[in-house]
Amino acid sequence: MNAAPLHSRVMCPTLTSKIMSATEAARLIPSGARVGMSGFTGSGHPKDVPVALAHRIEEAHARGEPFKISVWTGASTAPELDGALAKADAINMRLPYQSDPNCRKRINAGEMDYTDIHLSHVAQYAWFGFLGHLDYAVIEVAGVLPDGRLIPATSIGNNKTWLDQADKIILEVNSWHSLALDGMADIYYGTDRPPHRRPIPMIHPSDRIGVPYFHCDPDKIVAVVETHAHDRNTDFTPPDETSKLIAGHIIDFLSHEVKAGRLPENLLPLQSGVGNIANAVMAGLEDAPFTDMTAYTEVLQDGMLKLLKLGKLSMASSTAVSLSDTAMAEFLENIDFYKERIILRPQEISNHPEIIRRLGIIAMNGMIEGDIYGNVNSTHIGGSAIMNGIGGSGDFARNAYISIFMTPSARKDGAISCIVPMVTHVDHTEHDVQAIVTEQGIADLRGLSPKSRAKQVIEKCAHPYWKPALTEYYERALREAVGKHTPHLIGEAFSFMAKWRAEHPQG
């Protein structure tokens, strides 16, 4: 257990009597409970209660007692949450997104149910009652004000919704977080269920439309746990040649759009998925001819922080700050500077289709594979094994001004093509994918027929080893397919690549 701070951040007198250990708090959560937990890409997740709960469940299992819970979060979390509970075989059902190896293993083994949901949908599904009743919430905050308002930590995610919907609340008050976070958040309380919805009053990424704090009925808070533990900071590898080439193609494409008059000189608000390639694109923008850019995204990573520091990016709106150790040190050391330029929002707002469409977001997301007609698989290996989840990529892809998907053209030294005849699982249809980019080039698919898209994807994006295979498949499909609008050889669309590799060994 992490040591409690010397100076308590629980400033609300009515809550001081509820301060207890993580072990004591974990005893309050019963088997079968649906538990909403804070956390988004390893930031702002509870650090101690999930570990204590995992220990409790392991002890119950050792006695032969069944004990599992359902876990709802903002997105992926960390080893202290997903990892500990999955290792203890403590999770019956998980939503809406995960990236933990233990979680993934249990899901793919059929030992854990997993519901993969668009991140913008989670809060409203909870309000609508589509997910069932939420029993408990375990939420990390940076502090509790004397009047009971809660200072958000480094991620907002679905915390507002969990605090509203759960019957009972456990707070983790983490003194590792800087109190200078106070004021960075913008928590919008104006959402409602149909038919009472109103327009979201935002026309610029910098607009503040809410309040800086979470509100929570103190009577619902059953435990307060004081912690001092850092987020799961993610180190990024320096951009490799492949990532640099992908970034270069995207920047050239955006420059062309500016020259064509389809983008302003400072672009439109940027959204970037997580990971090394996405971070490399941000790094590439450091030397690009764009200034006074803005970002409206899910997660602020190292690359965007650097752009803010350099003045290339004037502001960034996200639902979480997820940084490497080095970038987090920079963030904390200069937090007053970043506080003026970063807004943290609930993910129902950061990913809201209405706002994405209105602002005209340039969306850039990774994929596992894309097919020659522009369909994208971002979640499954071999069509059946989940990797992580769709996350917010669908929110942005369907509603963006320009939707770009990026990947290396091949993996495992060229043995596996990331451009295929037909994706084995569809997350984003051809209707939501406007550009595909690999280190080989970028295919602009806007306004093209399926056959024209296929030619572009093969020519611009395929790995040199796989380009002849894809060309041969496409040409035969043109001749032999039942329909010629989207020509496919259904009987061999998934087996063709393996057959080609066997017949054409790489040199």
Protein Blocks (a to p, Z undefined) as FASTA:
>chain_A
ZZddfbdcbfbfklmmmgccfklmmmmpcghiacddedeehiaiafklmmmmmmmmmmmm
mnopacddddddfbdcdfklmmmmmmnopafbdcfbdcbfklmmmmmnopaccddddfkl
mmmmmmnomnopafbdcdddfbdcfkopacddfbfklmmmmmmmpmbdcddddfkbcfkl
gopaccdfkbccdfkbccdddfbfklcfbdfbdcddfklpmbdcdddddddddddddddf
klmmmmmmmmmmmmmmmmnopacfklpaddddedjklmmmmmmmmmmcbehiacddfbdc
fklmmmmmnomambdcdfbdcddfklmmmmmmmmmmmmmmcccddfklmmgmklmmmnop
acddddfbdcfkopacfkbgghlacfkbnmjmlmmmmmmmbdcddddfbeehhlacfbdf
bdcbdfbdfklccbdcdfkbccdfehiafklmmmmmmmmmmcfklmmmmmmmmmmmmmmm
mblklgcdfklmmmmmmmmmmmmccZZ
